[in-house]
Amino acid sequence: MKSKLLQNNMMQKIISIDAMGGDKAPKSVFGGMNQFLKQNRNMDIHFRVFGDEHQMMQWAKKYPRVLKHATFIHAPEKIKGTDKVAEVLRTSQKTSMYMAIDDVRAGNSSAIVSAGNTGVLMALSKMLLKTLSGISRPAITSMVPAGGGDKRAVMLDLGANLDCDEKTLFDFALMGNVYAHTVGKMPRPRLGLLNIGEEETKGNETLQKLNKLLNEHKDELPYEYIGFVEGNDISAGHVQVVVTDGWTGNIVLKTIEGTAKLIKRVLIDTFKKSIIAIMVSFLLVHVFKRIKNKMDPRSYAGAIFLGLRGYSVKTHGNSDALAFCNAIKYASDLTSADFNKHIAEDVLKLAHIREKL
């Protein structure tokens, strides 16, 4: 049941913010909210911000736009990046992260955004928001660079589930497709299972069993199943939804981010060593800008915990204002797309296939 607050603000987006999570909080948090509001002047949005009242008001004075669109709720404690999940779950009720997530559970806001401790955020989100009916486990997903232009690929899981059985991966495919369709605007995305080769004989028993089932039901799936894919298929743009376990997905994501930083360092070193290259660089400034926008990890900094009864968005612990702004955009897009409604619909449609696993 929706709270009275959401019932009275059906046209207004209300997003809960953990102001104290992350290495650069609350500076990056307030800067991110301000950037989002500047970029979306016509959007009717309100932030419910949780954190140390004194610090929040200091930053709010520097950002009048945020002050106008936010309610500030005092949280006397915060989750630290070094906190262990098992140690803080029972004692986290007064932290900014817990209170922000609980705000979604209570129906006061539709999504929560945090740059705080990933493990604790995942555990608290799962504990408070609960898993959607028909979904075995929630997954972390994000958009990563893929192919030319502004193309992106949806990839999941990125670290929430290290070991996955066939049903879990089937659910990831379902959720990844809905995310690609509703948020990524991909009508019938090409979906593949990440493997060490494209041949049907490659991979472990779990992947082979799921691949066989999906191939047998290709015509009934809401996505275009293309079978096994390899890591280079992501950068080539051959696949739009990449399904894998959290162990592999996290390594792939960190490799992509590391590659982006490597390209930047190589370009800088190259131009420093050549006067001609420096002169040419001024002619290629627009090209470099496109490369930067494509590869900059801040442009896809928001990772979403899919499969919960509420939207929980995580951004990097070292996120700056731009990264936090993009994480808020993810939360806003999920709310606009009514994502969980589409998940429920596909769970029913595909139940007869899933039960064969």
Sine and cosine of phi, psi and omega as CSV:
sin_phi,cos_phi,sin_psi,cos_psi,sin_omega,cos_omega
0.00,0.00,0.72,-0.69,0.02,-1.00
-0.96,0.26,0.57,-0.82,0.05,-1.00
-0.94,0.33,0.25,-0.97,0.04,-1.00
-0.87,0.49,-0.53,0.85,-0.02,-1.00
-0.89,0.46,-0.73,0.69,0.01,-1.00
-0.96,0.29,-0.55,0.83,0.03,-1.00
-0.89,0.46,-0.56,0.83,-0.02,-1.00
-1.00,0.08,-0.10,1.00,-0.05,-1.00
-0.74,-0.67,0.73,0.68,-0.09,-1.00
-0.89,0.46,-0.47,0.88,-0.02,-1.00
-1.00,-0.02,-0.15,0.99,-0.05,-1.00
-0.97,-0.24,0.74,-0.67,0.08,-1.00
-0.99,0.14,0.76,-0.65,0.02,-1.00
-0.85,-0.52,0.89,-0.45,-0.08,-1.00
-0.87,-0.49,0.74,-0.68,0.01,-1.00
-1.00,0.04,0.69,-0.73,-0.08,-1.00
-0.82,-0.57,0.77,-0.63,0.15,-0.99
-1.00,0.04,0.98,-0.21,-0.11,-0.99
-0.97,0.24,-0.28,0.96,-0.13,-0.99
-0.96,-0.27,-0.05,1.00,-0.04,-1.00
-0.99,0.10,0.69,-0.72,0.06,-1.00
0.94,-0.34,0.37,-0.93,-0.05,-1.00
-0.92,0.40,-0.51,0.86,-0.10,-1.00
-0.94,-0.34,0.25,0.97,0.02,-1.00
-0.98,0.20,0.49,-0.87,-0.02,1.00
-1.00,0.03,0.04,1.00,-0.04,-1.00
-0.83,0.55,-0.78,0.63,-0.05,-1.00
-0.92,0.40,-0.53,0.85,-0.02,-1.00
-0.92,0.40,-0.75,0.66,-0.01,-1.00
-0.94,0.35,-0.60,0.80,0.07,-1.00
-0.90,0.44,-0.62,0.78,0.02,-1.00
-0.92,0.39,-0.68,0.73,0.05,-1.00
-0.88,0.47,-0.66,0.75,0.00,-1.00
-0.90,0.44,-0.69,0.72,0.03,-1.00
-0.88,0.47,-0.68,0.74,-0.01,-1.00
-0.89,0.46,-0.69,0.73,0.01,-1.00
-0.91,0.42,-0.61,0.80,0.04,-1.00
-0.91,0.41,-0.61,0.79,-0.03,-1.00
-0.98,0.19,-0.30,0.95,-0.07,-1.00
-0.76,-0.65,0.86,0.51,-0.09,-1.00
-0.89,0.46,-0.48,0.88,-0.07,-1.00
-1.00,-0.06,0.00,1.00,-0.01,-1.00
-1.00,0.09,0.72,-0.70,0.05,-1.00
-1.00,0.04,1.00,-0.10,-0.09,-1.00
-0.74,-0.68,0.53,-0.85,0.02,-1.00
-0.68,-0.74,0.67,-0.74,0.04,-1.00
-0.97,-0.26,0.69,-0.72,0.17,-0.99
-0.95,-0.32,0.95,-0.31,-0.21,-0.98
-0.96,-0.28,0.80,-0.60,-0.06,-1.00
-0.92,-0.39,0.76,-0.65,0.01,-1.00
0.17,-0.98,-0.17,-0.99,0.03,-1.00
-0.91,0.41,0.87,-0.50,-0.12,-0.99
-0.85,0.52,-0.68,0.73,-0.04,-1.00
-0.89,0.46,-0.74,0.67,-0.01,-1.00
-0.91,0.42,-0.65,0.76,-0.02,-1.00
-0.89,0.46,-0.67,0.74,-0.03,-1.00
-0.94,0.35,-0.52,0.85,0.07,-1.00
-0.89,0.46,-0.70,0.72,0.00,-1.00
-0.97,0.25,-0.54,0.84,0.00,-1.00
-0.89,0.46,-0.56,0.83,0.02,-1.00
-0.90,0.43,-0.44,0.90,0.01,-1.00
-0.99,0.13,-0.27,0.96,-0.03,-1.00
-0.78,-0.63,0.99,0.15,-0.03,-1.00
-0.83,0.56,-0.53,0.85,-0.01,-1.00
-0.90,0.43,-0.65,0.76,0.03,-1.00
-0.92,0.38,-0.68,0.73,0.00,-1.00
-0.83,0.55,-0.59,0.81,-0.03,-1.00
-0.95,0.30,-0.46,0.89,-0.12,-0.99
-0.92,-0.40,0.39,0.92,-0.08,-1.00
-0.63,-0.77,0.47,-0.89,0.18,-0.98
-0.90,-0.44,0.73,-0.68,-0.08,-1.00
-0.95,-0.32,0.82,-0.58,-0.04,-1.00
-0.89,-0.46,0.81,-0.58,-0.08,-1.00
-0.95,0.32,0.78,-0.63,0.13,-0.99
-0.84,-0.54,0.91,-0.42,-0.13,-0.99
-0.95,0.31,-0.27,0.96,-0.06,-1.00
-0.76,-0.65,0.21,-0.98,0.05,-1.00
-0.60,-0.80,0.43,-0.90,0.07,-1.00
-0.99,0.13,0.74,-0.68,0.03,-1.00
-1.00,-0.07,0.41,-0.91,-0.01,-1.00
-0.90,0.45,-0.39,0.92,-0.03,-1.00
-1.00,-0.04,-0.09,1.00,-0.02,-1.00
-0.90,0.43,0.65,-0.76,0.06,-1.00
-1.00,-0.04,0.62,-0.78,-0.08,-1.00
-0.81,0.59,-0.80,0.61,-0.07,-1.00
-0.88,0.48,-0.46,0.89,-0.09,-1.00
-0.99,0.12,-0.40,0.91,-0.12,-0.99
-0.93,-0.36,-0.21,0.98,-0.07,-1.00
-0.83,0.56,-0.65,0.76,-0.06,-1.00
-1.00,0.08,-0.20,0.98,-0.08,-1.00
-0.85,-0.53,0.38,0.92,-0.13,-0.99
-0.97,-0.22,0.09,1.00,-0.14,-0.99
-0.88,0.48,-0.40,0.92,-0.04,-1.00
-0.98,-0.21,0.18,0.98,0.01,-1.00
-1.00,0.04,0.38,-0.92,-0.01,-1.00
-0.89,0.45,-0.59,0.81,-0.01,-1.00
-0.92,0.40,-0.76,0.65,-0.01,-1.00
-0.87,0.50,-0.73,0.68,-0.06,-1.00
-0.91,0.42,-0.57,0.82,0.02,-1.00
-0.93,0.36,-0.66,0.75,0.04,-1.00
-0.93,0.37,-0.68,0.74,-0.01,-1.00
-0.89,0.45,-0.44,0.90,0.05,-1.00
-0.90,0.43,-0.59,0.81,0.07,-1.00
-0.94,0.33,-0.69,0.72,0.01,-1.00
-0.86,0.51,-0.62,0.78,-0.02,-1.00
-0.97,0.25,-0.19,0.98,0.01,-1.00
1.00,0.05,0.18,0.98,0.02,-1.00
-0.98,0.18,-0.41,0.91,0.04,-1.00
-0.61,-0.79,0.29,-0.96,-0.10,-0.99
-0.99,-0.16,-0.31,0.95,-0.04,-1.00
-0.45,-0.89,0.40,-0.92,0.05,-1.00
-0.82,-0.57,0.65,-0.76,0.02,-1.00
-0.84,-0.55,0.75,-0.66,-0.02,-1.00
-0.52,-0.85,0.54,-0.84,0.13,-0.99
-0.96,-0.29,0.26,0.97,-0.09,-1.00
-0.98,0.19,-0.14,-0.99,-0.03,-1.00
-0.77,0.64,0.89,-0.46,-0.10,-1.00
-0.88,0.47,-0.74,0.67,-0.03,-1.00
-0.87,0.49,-0.69,0.72,0.00,-1.00
-0.93,0.37,-0.66,0.75,0.01,-1.00
-0.87,0.49,-0.68,0.73,0.01,-1.00
-0.90,0.44,-0.72,0.70,-0.04,-1.00
-0.91,0.41,-0.70,0.72,0.00,-1.00
-0.93,0.38,-0.63,0.78,0.01,-1.00
-0.89,0.46,-0.69,0.72,0.01,-1.00
-0.92,0.39,-0.64,0.77,-0.02,-1.00
-0.93,0.37,-0.67,0.74,-0.09,-1.00
-1.00,0.05,-0.63,0.77,-0.09,-1.00
-1.00,-0.01,-0.41,0.91,0.00,-1.00
0.93,0.36,0.38,-0.93,-0.02,-1.00
-1.00,0.10,0.58,-0.82,0.03,-1.00
-0.89,0.45,0.54,-0.84,0.04,-1.00
-0.88,0.47,0.75,-0.66,0.02,-1.00
1.00,0.00,-0.07,1.00,0.03,-1.00
-0.94,-0.35,0.81,-0.59,-0.09,-1.00
-0.95,0.32,-0.72,0.70,-0.01,-1.00
-0.56,-0.83,0.56,-0.83,0.12,-0.99
-0.95,0.32,0.41,-0.91,-0.01,-1.00
-0.75,-0.66,0.46,-0.89,0.11,-0.99
-1.00,-0.06,0.78,-0.63,0.02,-1.00
-0.69,-0.72,0.36,-0.93,0.06,-1.00
-0.37,-0.93,0.18,-0.98,0.12,-0.99
-1.00,-0.06,0.72,-0.70,0.03,-1.00
-0.83,-0.56,0.41,-0.91,0.02,-1.00
-0.86,0.51,0.68,-0.73,-0.02,-1.00
-0.42,-0.91,0.87,-0.50,0.03,-1.00
0.97,0.24,-0.21,-0.98,-0.05,-1.00
-1.00,0.07,0.09,-1.00,0.04,-1.00
0.88,0.48,-0.67,-0.75,-0.02,-1.00
-0.99,-0.17,0.34,0.94,-0.06,-1.00
-0.91,0.42,0.58,-0.81,0.03,-1.00
-0.73,-0.69,0.36,-0.93,0.12,-0.99
-0.83,-0.56,0.61,-0.79,0.08,-1.00
-1.00,0.07,0.76,-0.65,0.01,-1.00
-0.76,-0.64,0.71,-0.70,0.06,-1.00
-0.39,-0.92,0.61,-0.79,0.18,0.98
-0.99,-0.11,0.46,-0.89,-0.04,-1.00
-0.94,-0.34,0.29,0.96,0.08,-1.00
0.58,-0.82,-0.06,1.00,-0.05,-1.00
-0.98,0.19,-0.53,0.85,-0.09,-1.00
-0.76,-0.64,0.96,-0.29,-0.07,-1.00
-0.96,0.27,-0.57,0.82,0.03,-1.00
-0.87,-0.48,0.77,-0.63,-0.06,-1.00
-0.75,-0.66,0.69,-0.73,0.10,-0.99
-1.00,-0.04,-0.06,-1.00,-0.09,-1.00
-0.89,0.46,-0.67,0.75,-0.03,-1.00
-0.91,0.41,-0.62,0.78,0.02,-1.00
-0.90,0.44,-0.71,0.71,0.01,-1.00
-0.92,0.39,-0.56,0.83,0.08,-1.00
-0.88,0.48,-0.68,0.73,0.03,-1.00
-0.91,0.42,-0.62,0.78,0.04,-1.00
-0.87,0.49,-0.66,0.75,0.02,-1.00
-0.88,0.47,-0.68,0.73,0.02,-1.00
-0.87,0.49,-0.76,0.65,-0.03,-1.00
-0.93,0.36,-0.63,0.78,0.01,-1.00
-0.89,0.46,-0.63,0.78,0.04,-1.00
-0.90,0.44,-0.71,0.71,-0.01,-1.00
-0.89,0.45,-0.65,0.76,0.02,-1.00
-0.90,0.44,-0.70,0.71,0.00,-1.00
-0.89,0.45,-0.62,0.78,-0.05,-1.00
-0.96,0.27,-0.74,0.68,-0.12,-0.99
-1.00,0.10,-0.66,0.75,-0.05,-1.00
-0.99,-0.12,-0.66,0.75,-0.02,-1.00
-0.99,0.12,-0.12,0.99,0.03,-1.00
0.85,0.53,0.66,0.75,0.07,-1.00
-0.95,-0.31,0.97,-0.26,-0.14,-0.99
-0.81,0.58,-0.79,0.62,0.05,-1.00
-0.67,-0.74,0.99,0.13,-0.15,-0.99
-0.92,0.40,0.51,-0.86,0.11,-0.99
-0.99,0.16,0.85,-0.52,-0.10,-1.00
-0.88,-0.47,0.70,-0.71,0.01,-1.00
-0.68,-0.73,0.40,-0.92,0.09,-1.00
-1.00,-0.07,0.82,-0.57,-0.02,-1.00
-0.95,0.32,0.78,-0.62,-0.09,-1.00
-0.55,-0.83,0.05,-1.00,0.00,-1.00
-1.00,0.05,0.08,1.00,0.04,-1.00
-0.07,-1.00,0.30,-0.96,-0.03,-1.00
-1.00,0.05,-0.29,0.96,-0.03,-1.00
-0.92,0.40,0.57,-0.82,-0.05,-1.00
-0.91,0.40,-0.33,0.94,0.00,-1.00
-1.00,0.09,-0.16,0.99,-0.04,-1.00
-0.99,0.15,0.38,-0.93,0.09,-1.00
1.00,0.01,0.10,-1.00,-0.03,-1.00
-0.99,0.13,0.03,-1.00,-0.07,-1.00
-0.89,0.46,-0.59,0.81,0.00,-1.00
-0.88,0.48,-0.75,0.66,0.00,-1.00
-0.91,0.42,-0.67,0.75,-0.02,-1.00
-0.91,0.42,-0.64,0.77,0.00,-1.00
-0.91,0.41,-0.70,0.71,0.00,-1.00
-0.93,0.38,-0.66,0.75,0.02,-1.00
-0.86,0.51,-0.68,0.74,0.01,-1.00
-0.88,0.47,-0.70,0.71,-0.02,-1.00
-0.91,0.42,-0.72,0.69,-0.03,-1.00
-0.91,0.43,-0.60,0.80,0.05,-1.00
-0.91,0.41,-0.60,0.80,0.00,-1.00
-0.93,0.37,-0.42,0.91,-0.06,-1.00
-0.89,-0.46,0.46,0.89,-0.07,-1.00
-0.77,0.63,-0.70,0.71,-0.10,-0.99
-0.94,0.33,-0.27,0.96,-0.03,-1.00
-0.99,-0.11,-0.17,0.99,-0.07,-1.00
-0.99,0.15,0.57,-0.82,0.01,-1.00
-0.98,0.20,0.00,1.00,0.03,-1.00
-0.79,-0.61,0.25,-0.97,0.04,-1.00
-1.00,-0.01,0.97,-0.23,-0.03,-1.00
-0.99,0.17,0.84,-0.55,-0.06,-1.00
-0.94,-0.35,0.15,0.99,0.07,-1.00
1.00,0.07,-0.48,-0.88,-0.01,-1.00
-0.96,0.28,0.62,-0.78,0.09,-1.00
-0.76,-0.65,0.38,-0.93,0.04,-1.00
-0.94,-0.34,0.14,-0.99,-0.05,-1.00
-0.84,0.54,-0.61,0.79,-0.02,-1.00
-0.94,0.33,-0.28,0.96,0.06,-1.00
-0.94,0.35,-0.41,0.91,0.01,-1.00
-0.94,0.35,-0.80,0.60,-0.03,-1.00
-0.92,0.40,-0.45,0.89,0.00,-1.00
-0.98,0.19,-0.22,0.98,0.01,-1.00
0.99,0.15,0.31,0.95,-0.03,-1.00
-0.98,0.21,-0.33,0.94,-0.07,-1.00
-0.75,-0.66,0.59,-0.81,-0.04,-1.00
-0.94,-0.33,-0.38,0.93,0.11,-0.99
-0.75,-0.66,0.86,-0.50,-0.04,-1.00
-0.94,-0.34,0.86,-0.51,-0.04,-1.00
-0.95,-0.31,0.78,-0.62,0.00,-1.00
-0.35,-0.94,0.11,-0.99,0.07,-1.00
-0.98,0.19,0.26,-0.97,-0.08,-1.00
-0.91,0.41,-0.52,0.86,0.02,-1.00
-0.90,0.44,-0.79,0.61,-0.03,-1.00
-0.92,0.38,-0.69,0.73,-0.04,-1.00
-0.87,0.49,-0.64,0.77,0.00,-1.00
-0.92,0.39,-0.62,0.78,0.03,-1.00
-0.91,0.42,-0.67,0.74,0.01,-1.00
-0.88,0.47,-0.71,0.70,-0.01,-1.00
-0.87,0.49,-0.73,0.69,-0.01,-1.00
-0.91,0.41,-0.53,0.85,0.05,-1.00
-0.92,0.39,-0.66,0.75,0.04,-1.00
-0.88,0.47,-0.71,0.70,0.00,-1.00
-0.91,0.43,-0.64,0.76,0.03,-1.00
-0.91,0.40,-0.61,0.80,0.03,-1.00
-0.90,0.44,-0.65,0.76,0.03,-1.00
-0.87,0.49,-0.68,0.74,0.01,-1.00
-0.93,0.36,-0.59,0.81,0.02,-1.00
-0.90,0.44,-0.71,0.70,0.02,-1.00
-0.86,0.51,-0.67,0.75,0.01,-1.00
-0.89,0.46,-0.71,0.71,-0.02,-1.00
-0.91,0.41,-0.65,0.76,0.00,-1.00
-0.89,0.45,-0.69,0.72,0.01,-1.00
-0.89,0.45,-0.70,0.72,0.00,-1.00
-0.89,0.46,-0.71,0.70,0.00,-1.00
-0.89,0.45,-0.63,0.78,-0.03,-1.00
-0.90,0.43,-0.70,0.72,-0.03,-1.00
-0.96,0.30,-0.48,0.88,0.02,-1.00
-0.92,0.40,-0.48,0.88,-0.12,-0.99
-1.00,-0.06,0.01,1.00,-0.07,-1.00
-0.61,-0.79,0.85,-0.52,0.04,-1.00
-0.90,0.43,-0.64,0.77,0.01,-1.00
-0.88,0.47,-0.68,0.74,0.00,-1.00
-0.89,0.45,-0.62,0.79,0.04,-1.00
-0.89,0.45,-0.67,0.74,0.01,-1.00
-0.91,0.42,-0.67,0.74,0.00,-1.00
-0.93,0.37,-0.52,0.85,-0.07,-1.00
-0.86,0.51,-0.51,0.86,0.01,-1.00
-0.92,0.39,-0.49,0.87,0.03,-1.00
-0.98,0.20,-0.36,0.93,-0.06,-1.00
-0.96,-0.28,0.30,0.95,-0.09,-1.00
-0.85,0.53,-0.61,0.79,-0.01,-1.00
-0.94,0.34,-0.56,0.83,0.05,-1.00
-0.90,0.43,-0.72,0.70,0.00,-1.00
-0.90,0.45,-0.57,0.82,0.01,-1.00
-0.91,0.42,-0.64,0.76,0.03,-1.00
-0.91,0.40,-0.65,0.76,0.03,-1.00
-0.89,0.46,-0.70,0.72,-0.01,-1.00
-0.88,0.47,-0.72,0.69,-0.01,-1.00
-0.90,0.44,-0.57,0.82,-0.01,-1.00
-0.94,0.33,-0.68,0.73,-0.16,-0.99
-0.99,-0.13,-0.22,0.98,-0.06,-1.00
-0.88,0.47,0.90,-0.44,0.00,-1.00
-0.83,0.55,-0.40,0.92,-0.01,-1.00
-0.92,0.39,-0.38,0.93,-0.03,-1.00
-0.97,0.24,-0.29,0.96,0.08,-1.00
-0.76,-0.65,0.63,0.78,-0.13,-0.99
-0.96,0.29,-0.32,0.95,-0.03,-1.00
-0.99,0.13,0.82,-0.58,0.11,-0.99
-0.91,-0.41,0.73,-0.69,-0.11,-0.99
-0.95,-0.32,0.67,-0.75,0.13,-0.99
-1.00,0.05,0.99,-0.16,-0.02,-1.00
-1.00,0.08,0.50,-0.86,0.07,-1.00
0.99,-0.16,0.14,0.99,0.03,-1.00
-0.97,-0.26,0.30,-0.96,-0.01,-1.00
-0.99,0.11,0.65,0.76,-0.01,-1.00
0.12,-0.99,0.33,-0.94,-0.11,-0.99
-0.99,-0.16,0.84,-0.54,0.00,-1.00
-0.85,-0.53,0.87,-0.49,-0.09,-1.00
-0.90,-0.45,0.78,-0.63,-0.02,-1.00
-0.92,-0.40,0.74,-0.68,0.13,-0.99
-0.87,-0.49,0.28,-0.96,-0.09,-1.00
-0.80,0.60,0.54,-0.84,0.02,-1.00
-0.89,0.45,-0.47,0.88,0.02,-1.00
-0.99,-0.17,0.39,0.92,-0.03,-1.00
-0.86,0.50,0.66,-0.75,0.15,-0.99
-1.00,-0.10,-0.17,-0.98,-0.07,-1.00
-0.88,0.47,-0.65,0.76,-0.02,-1.00
-0.90,0.44,-0.71,0.70,0.00,-1.00
-0.89,0.46,-0.67,0.74,-0.01,-1.00
-0.92,0.38,-0.61,0.80,0.06,-1.00
-0.86,0.52,-0.70,0.71,0.00,-1.00
-0.93,0.37,-0.53,0.85,0.07,-1.00
-0.91,0.40,-0.64,0.77,0.06,-1.00
-0.89,0.46,-0.60,0.80,0.02,-1.00
-0.88,0.47,-0.67,0.75,0.06,-1.00
-0.84,0.54,-0.73,0.69,0.00,-1.00
-0.88,0.47,-0.67,0.75,0.01,-1.00
-0.90,0.44,-0.68,0.74,-0.01,-1.00
-0.90,0.44,-0.66,0.75,0.02,-1.00
-0.88,0.47,-0.67,0.75,0.01,-1.00
-0.90,0.44,-0.70,0.71,-0.02,-1.00
-0.90,0.44,-0.60,0.80,-0.07,-1.00
-0.98,0.19,-0.15,0.99,-0.08,-1.00
0.77,0.63,0.78,0.63,-0.18,-0.98
-0.81,0.59,-0.73,0.68,-0.09,-1.00
-0.91,0.41,-0.46,0.89,0.07,-1.00
-0.90,0.44,-0.67,0.74,0.01,-1.00
-0.93,0.37,-0.57,0.82,0.07,-1.00
-0.87,0.50,-0.75,0.67,-0.01,-1.00
-0.86,0.51,-0.64,0.77,0.00,-1.00
-0.90,0.43,-0.69,0.72,-0.03,-1.00
-0.96,0.29,-0.49,0.87,0.08,-1.00
-0.86,0.51,-0.69,0.72,0.02,-1.00
-0.93,0.38,-0.67,0.74,-0.05,-1.00
-0.90,0.43,-0.59,0.81,-0.13,-0.99
-0.97,-0.23,0.10,0.99,-0.07,-1.00
-0.87,0.49,-0.61,0.80,-0.04,-1.00
-0.93,0.38,-0.44,0.90,0.06,-1.00
-0.99,0.15,-0.70,0.71,-0.05,-1.00
-0.87,0.49,-0.59,0.81,-0.08,-1.00
-0.93,0.37,-0.18,0.98,0.03,-1.00
-0.99,0.13,-0.16,0.99,-0.01,-1.00
-0.99,0.12,0.00,0.00,0.00,0.00
